[in-house]
Amino acid sequence: MSNLATVAQVSTALGLGEDGLDPADPTALLWLGVVSEAVRSYTGQDFTLGSTTEYLTMKGGVIVPRQFPVVSVSLVETMANDSTWTQLQFSAWRLLPSTGEIAPAPRGAGSCTWPRGQDEIRITYTHGFPEIPEGLAGVVAAGAASMYNTPAGIVSDRVGQRSATYKASDIFSPMQLLVLGSYREARTS
């Protein structure tokens, strides 16, 4: 998967300006990959444009795909009693763009009976951002810059009156966790 920020953004986070690091800097690229994966793991989101097929269960009258934002839905199927999949016509469901949820169509508008069992709905949809949001890219760039500046294996450091202690769990600041939390909460609440 692609990185969620660029080497130029890491360079800016390091205070070097956009041209401070070579775009192919292997250390910056390594940490961008690591931090991008940490962000994806923490939030449960891919963020980049992609297509996914998922098996879901209706909850509270809607289907909530795991990835957000939902750009489009190409297929909604339900499992019949004989374990075969039946495609629902577009008139049987509607995408709620602000939440990315899929809801049954109002009665009379192509409505049908939706299954209530575990993983009896299969959807194929496109999700993600055409461009990574600035705040998210900033969190990834700052995390990669922090790791770039932290020599591997050093737990604490002292220069004159200034000292610092590094822990792996300190990749993200409380402010960065607030930004990431908004993406995490979007799909888990």
C-alpha positions as CSV (number, residue, x, y, z in Angstrom):
1,M,0.0,0.0,0.0
2,S,1.2,3.5,-0.7
3,N,2.4,5.9,2.0
4,L,0.0,8.3,3.5
5,A,2.5,11.2,3.3
6,T,5.5,12.2,1.1
7,V,9.2,12.7,1.8
8,A,8.7,16.4,1.1
9,Q,6.1,16.5,4.0
10,V,8.6,14.7,6.3
11,S,11.3,17.2,5.3
12,T,8.9,20.0,6.2
13,A,8.1,18.4,9.5
14,L,11.9,18.2,10.2
15,G,12.1,21.9,9.5
16,L,14.2,21.4,6.4
17,G,11.7,22.8,3.9
18,E,10.2,20.7,1.1
19,D,13.5,20.3,-0.7
20,G,15.6,19.3,2.4
21,L,15.5,15.5,1.8
22,D,16.0,13.6,-1.4
23,P,12.6,12.2,-2.5
24,A,14.2,8.8,-2.6
25,D,15.8,9.0,0.9
26,P,15.6,5.4,2.1
27,T,15.4,6.2,5.8
28,A,12.5,8.7,5.2
29,L,10.7,6.2,3.0
30,L,11.2,3.4,5.5
31,W,9.7,5.4,8.4
32,L,6.9,6.7,6.1
33,G,6.0,3.1,5.4
34,V,6.1,2.1,9.1
35,V,4.1,5.1,10.3
36,S,1.5,4.8,7.5
37,E,1.0,1.1,8.5
38,A,0.7,2.1,12.2
39,V,-2.0,4.7,11.3
40,R,-3.9,2.1,9.2
41,S,-3.7,-0.4,12.0
42,Y,-4.8,2.1,14.6
43,T,-7.7,3.4,12.6
44,G,-8.7,0.2,10.7
45,Q,-8.8,2.4,7.5
46,D,-7.0,2.1,4.2
47,F,-7.5,5.8,3.3
48,T,-6.2,5.4,-0.3
49,L,-8.7,4.7,-3.1
50,G,-9.5,1.0,-3.5
51,S,-12.3,-1.5,-4.0
52,T,-13.3,-4.0,-1.4
53,T,-15.8,-6.9,-1.1
54,E,-17.1,-7.5,2.5
55,Y,-19.5,-9.8,4.2
56,L,-21.5,-7.8,6.7
57,T,-24.4,-7.9,9.1
58,M,-27.2,-5.4,9.3
59,K,-27.1,-3.4,12.5
60,G,-29.6,-0.9,13.6
61,G,-31.4,-1.0,10.2
62,V,-28.2,-0.2,8.2
63,I,-25.1,-1.8,6.8
64,V,-21.9,-0.1,7.8
65,P,-18.9,-0.9,5.5
66,R,-15.6,-1.0,7.3
67,Q,-13.8,1.5,5.0
68,F,-14.7,5.2,4.8
69,P,-15.4,7.3,2.9
70,V,-17.6,5.2,0.6
71,V,-17.2,6.6,-2.9
72,S,-19.6,4.2,-4.7
73,V,-21.3,0.8,-4.2
74,S,-21.3,-1.5,-7.2
75,L,-22.9,-4.6,-5.8
76,V,-25.2,-5.6,-2.8
77,E,-26.1,-9.2,-2.4
78,T,-28.0,-11.2,0.2
79,M,-27.7,-14.8,1.1
80,A,-30.8,-16.9,0.5
81,N,-31.8,-19.9,2.7
82,D,-30.1,-22.3,0.3
83,S,-26.8,-20.4,0.7
84,T,-26.8,-18.8,-2.7
85,W,-26.2,-15.1,-3.2
86,T,-28.8,-12.9,-4.8
87,Q,-28.0,-9.5,-6.2
88,L,-30.3,-6.7,-5.0
89,Q,-31.5,-4.2,-7.6
90,F,-30.3,-0.7,-7.1
91,S,-33.9,0.3,-6.2
92,A,-33.8,-2.0,-3.1
93,W,-31.1,0.0,-1.3
94,R,-29.6,3.5,-1.0
95,L,-26.2,4.8,-0.1
96,L,-26.2,7.4,2.7
97,P,-23.3,9.6,1.4
98,S,-22.6,11.5,4.7
99,T,-22.1,8.3,6.7
100,G,-21.2,5.7,4.0
101,E,-24.0,3.5,5.4
102,I,-26.2,1.4,3.1
103,A,-29.9,1.4,4.0
104,P,-32.9,-0.5,2.7
105,A,-35.0,1.5,0.3
106,P,-38.2,3.0,1.8
107,R,-41.1,0.6,1.5
108,G,-42.7,0.4,-1.9
109,A,-39.5,1.7,-3.7
110,G,-38.2,-1.7,-4.7
111,S,-37.9,-2.8,-1.1
112,C,-37.3,-6.4,-0.1
113,T,-36.7,-8.5,3.0
114,W,-33.2,-8.1,4.2
115,P,-31.5,-10.9,6.1
116,R,-30.7,-10.4,9.8
117,G,-28.1,-13.2,10.2
118,Q,-24.4,-12.9,10.6
119,D,-22.5,-12.0,7.4
120,E,-25.5,-12.6,5.2
121,I,-25.0,-9.4,3.2
122,R,-22.1,-9.1,0.7
123,I,-21.2,-5.7,-0.8
124,T,-18.6,-4.6,-3.2
125,Y,-17.7,-0.9,-3.0
126,T,-15.1,1.7,-3.8
127,H,-13.7,3.7,-0.8
128,G,-11.0,6.1,0.2
129,F,-9.7,9.6,-0.5
130,P,-8.5,10.8,-3.9
131,E,-6.0,12.9,-1.9
132,I,-5.0,12.1,1.7
133,P,-6.5,14.8,4.0
134,E,-3.9,17.4,5.1
135,G,-4.3,16.6,8.8
136,L,-3.8,12.9,8.3
137,A,-0.8,13.4,6.1
138,G,0.6,15.8,8.7
139,V,0.3,13.2,11.5
140,V,2.1,10.6,9.3
141,A,4.8,13.1,8.3
142,A,5.4,14.2,11.9
143,G,5.5,10.6,13.1
144,A,8.0,9.6,10.3
145,A,10.1,12.8,11.1
146,S,10.1,11.8,14.8
147,M,11.3,8.3,14.0
148,Y,13.8,9.7,11.4
149,N,15.4,11.8,14.2
150,T,15.4,9.1,16.8
151,P,18.5,6.9,16.4
152,A,17.6,3.2,16.6
153,G,18.2,1.6,19.9
154,I,18.6,4.8,21.9
155,V,16.3,4.9,24.9
156,S,17.5,8.2,26.4
157,D,19.7,11.1,25.3
158,R,21.3,14.1,27.1
159,V,22.9,17.1,25.6
160,G,23.8,19.8,28.1
161,Q,20.7,20.7,30.1
162,R,18.4,19.0,27.6
163,S,17.4,15.4,27.9
164,A,15.0,13.1,26.1
165,T,13.6,9.6,26.6
166,Y,12.2,7.7,23.7
167,K,9.6,5.0,23.8
168,A,8.1,3.1,20.9
169,S,4.6,3.9,22.3
170,D,5.4,7.7,21.8
171,I,5.0,7.8,18.0
172,F,1.9,9.9,18.2
173,S,1.2,12.9,20.5
174,P,-2.2,13.5,22.2
175,M,-3.1,16.0,19.4
176,Q,-2.2,13.5,16.7
177,L,-4.3,10.9,18.4
178,L,-7.3,13.3,18.3
179,V,-6.9,13.5,14.6
180,L,-6.5,9.8,14.2
181,G,-9.4,9.1,16.6
182,S,-11.8,10.9,14.3
183,Y,-11.1,8.4,11.5
184,R,-11.2,5.5,14.0
185,E,-14.5,6.6,15.5
186,A,-16.2,7.1,12.2
187,R,-16.5,3.3,11.7
188,T,-16.6,1.9,15.2
189,S,-19.4,4.1,16.8
